[in-house]
Amino acid sequence: MSKNIAVIYVSRHHGNTEKLVRGIAAGTGIRIIPLEKAFEENLSGYDAVGLASGIYGFSFDPELAAFALQTDKLPHKVFLVYTSAMDKDRFALEMSKKLEQKGHEVIGIYHCKGYNTFGPFKLIGGTAKGHPDEEDIRKGQDFIRRKIGLAMQK
Ligand SMILES: Cc1cc2nc3c(=O)[nH]c(=O)nc-3n(C[C@H](O)[C@H](O)[C@H](O)COP(=O)(O)O)c2cc1C
């Protein structure tokens, strides 16, 4: 199953999202692709593709969003993965809605905290230090096996 899943990621701040998707890939065998390499990939060959980034200014990375919303190479089933300082569900709402308006089925969303030193938070040593941690990664692996695995059987 996992061979047919890929995640395209952007991780600009501390490599938090990259750490998360690498850990998920190591435990599940999914493929991870940095955004800059995604343009040359035949993504329609995957059963499901995830889009992963940090949250910057309440949103997914704008280049990842532009790619996802403009390309015709993504499969029907997509999912979202993100790390953020505040770890709020609402950060995925806009992206999810736009993907559905484009005709995709958003089959799952996984998020966890990510170490943040943006702006004034640097002065206090940052927030969510150490995240994603091992538990965040383990839960991300479970998300792929259960939630995404199940959605792909439908
Ligand atoms: C420019 C910038 C804007 C950010 N905006 C938010 C935000 O709106 N909400 C939030 O919870 N975290 C915010 N963060 C924190 C990041 O989402 C968090 O550190 C994330 O794990 C970064 O992922 P990355 O290391 O993969 O880039 C921001 C960080 C940066 C650098």
PDBQT file of the ligand as one rigid body, heavy atoms in Angstrom, charges set to zero:
ROOT
HETATM    1  C1  LIG A 201       7.411  33.495   8.904  1.00  0.00    +0.000 C 
HETATM    2  C2  LIG A 201       6.779  32.535   9.890  1.00  0.00    +0.000 A 
HETATM    3  C3  LIG A 201       5.425  32.619  10.136  1.00  0.00    +0.000 A 
HETATM    4  C4  LIG A 201       4.816  31.728  11.040  1.00  0.00    +0.000 A 
HETATM    5  N1  LIG A 201       3.470  31.811  11.244  1.00  0.00    +0.000 NA
HETATM    6  C5  LIG A 201       2.862  30.960  12.096  1.00  0.00    +0.000 A 
HETATM    7  C6  LIG A 201       1.460  31.022  12.330  1.00  0.00    +0.000 A 
HETATM    8  O1  LIG A 201       0.735  31.821  11.736  1.00  0.00    +0.000 OA
HETATM    9  N2  LIG A 201       0.926  30.153  13.223  1.00  0.00    +0.000 N 
HETATM   10  C7  LIG A 201       1.673  29.212  13.891  1.00  0.00    +0.000 A 
HETATM   11  O2  LIG A 201       1.122  28.467  14.695  1.00  0.00    +0.000 OA
HETATM   12  N3  LIG A 201       3.005  29.111  13.664  1.00  0.00    +0.000 NA
HETATM   13  C8  LIG A 201       3.617  29.950  12.786  1.00  0.00    +0.000 A 
HETATM   14  N4  LIG A 201       4.977  29.844  12.548  1.00  0.00    +0.000 N 
HETATM   15  C9  LIG A 201       5.732  28.732  13.178  1.00  0.00    +0.000 C 
HETATM   16  C10 LIG A 201       5.914  27.577  12.187  1.00  0.00    +0.000 C 
HETATM   17  O3  LIG A 201       4.682  27.186  11.601  1.00  0.00    +0.000 OA
HETATM   18  C11 LIG A 201       6.517  26.346  12.871  1.00  0.00    +0.000 C 
HETATM   19  O4  LIG A 201       7.741  26.670  13.469  1.00  0.00    +0.000 OA
HETATM   20  C12 LIG A 201       6.686  25.213  11.863  1.00  0.00    +0.000 C 
HETATM   21  O5  LIG A 201       6.960  24.019  12.548  1.00  0.00    +0.000 OA
HETATM   22  C13 LIG A 201       7.782  25.512  10.865  1.00  0.00    +0.000 C 
HETATM   23  O6  LIG A 201       7.957  24.399  10.026  1.00  0.00    +0.000 OA
HETATM   24  P1  LIG A 201       9.294  24.179   9.178  1.00  0.00    +0.000 P 
HETATM   25  O7  LIG A 201      10.457  24.123  10.131  1.00  0.00    +0.000 OA
HETATM   26  O8  LIG A 201       9.032  22.897   8.473  1.00  0.00    +0.000 OA
HETATM   27  O9  LIG A 201       9.376  25.340   8.224  1.00  0.00    +0.000 OA
HETATM   28  C14 LIG A 201       5.599  30.738  11.689  1.00  0.00    +0.000 A 
HETATM   29  C15 LIG A 201       6.983  30.659  11.426  1.00  0.00    +0.000 A 
HETATM   30  C16 LIG A 201       7.571  31.549  10.540  1.00  0.00    +0.000 A 
HETATM   31  C17 LIG A 201       9.055  31.459  10.287  1.00  0.00    +0.000 C 
ENDROOT
TORSDOF 0
